[in-house]
C-alpha cells in the first residue's frame, strides 16, 4: 500500500488512525519545509519516530532530567560516531543509563516528535508499506489513540496560546515588575526567562532552547501571565513578518503557474523548436502596461527560483495583498488562456492529449506548493483549475 497527499487534505490524526485501524506495517514520512519526521508502524502500532532538521531530542531530555551530564554526552557522542552506534545504545554500553531508562526516554522522545505535526498548518505526507528490520532498534509500543487525543488537546490549547503570540516574529523582554520579590521558577522557566531578553524573536527562542514550539509558547504565556516578561511593542519584525508571509503566498502561486507553463513549453519545443520563445512571448498579456512589466522577465525556459524572484520583485508595489493576489492570478490566467487558445492550431491530436494529461498531473500534485493557509491555497488552486479547464475546452 502507498498513500501520499497534503496535511491540508488529510489531517495528521486521520493518517495515524487509518494506519492503526488497518494494522499497517511500514513507514510514513511527514514534511513541513525542511523539517521531516519518519514514523515507523508495526502491525498498526507506532514503534519509533525520527526527526530531521532539529537538534537531537533524546540527549536534551536526558540532560534536562539529570540522567547524564553534558560531559558524559560529549564523550558518548564522539565514541558513538566512531563505533557507528546509536547514542542511546552507547550510553547503555558505557553504563551511564540502564536499558529500561533508555526505553522510557525514547518513548517520551517519540511522543514529543509525534505531537509536532498536529500543530502544522501545512505540509505533505507519504506512506509506504515495508518489511522492518528491528535489530538494534530501541522499539517502543505507543497507543495511537492516546497520541491522537493528546495531539488534539494541544491543538485546542495552541489556539488559545496564539492569541498572545499570533506570530513567531514577536519579541519578549523581562518586565520591570518581574524583579520584585523572590522568584520560584523551575529550570525550564529560568531558561525561558533568560532567552526572552528583548533581542530574540519567538522563533529564535524555539531554535535556541531546543524545546518544541508548543512548550515554548506555553512557557512564554506562563511567564507573561506572571508579569515576568512582556511583549516588546513596535518591533520591526512584525512588519517584516507580514511582508515575508505575503511573499511566500506569491511564491507558491508563481511556482504553480511556472510548472504549468513549463509543461506547455516542453510540448511546444518538438514542433516549434527555436520559435517556441517567440510563441510564448506573443501570448503574454498586452492590454495592460502593468501586466507587461510583471511578465517581462518571466521565462518558462528558466528555473522556478529565477521567475519567482523577478515576479515577486515587481509585486512589492502592492501594499494590499488581496489587490496583488487578483492582479497576479488574472495576469497568469490570461497568459495561460492565450497559449491554450493558440495551441489547437499547433499541436496534433496525440500531442494535445499528452499535454492535457501532464497539465492534470500538475494540478493533482498541487499539495507540494507552499502558500498561505488551507483556504487561501484552495482558492488559488480553484482559480487555476478553472482557467486550465476552460483553456482545454478551447483546444478541443
Secondary structure, DSSP 8 states (H G I E B T S, - for coil): -EEEEETTTS-HHHHHHHHHHTT--EEEEEEETTEEEEEEEETTEEEEEEEESS--HHHHHHHHTTSS-HHHHHHHHHHHHHHT--HHHHHHHHTSS-HHHHHHHHHHHHHHHHHHGGG-SS-EEEEEE-----TT-----B-HHHHHHHHHHHHHHHHHHHHH-SSTT-BEEE-GGGGSS-----HHHHHHHHH-SSSSBHHHHHHHH---HHHHHHHHHHHHHTTSEEE-TT-HHHHHHHHHHHHHHHHHHHHHHHHHHHHHHHHHHHHHGGGHHHHHHHTS--S-HHHHHHHTT--TTS-HHHHHHHHHHHHTT-SSHHHHHHHHHHHHHHHHHHHHHHHTTTS-HHHHHHHHHHHHHHHHTGGGS--SSHHHHHHHHHHHHHHHHHHHHHH-
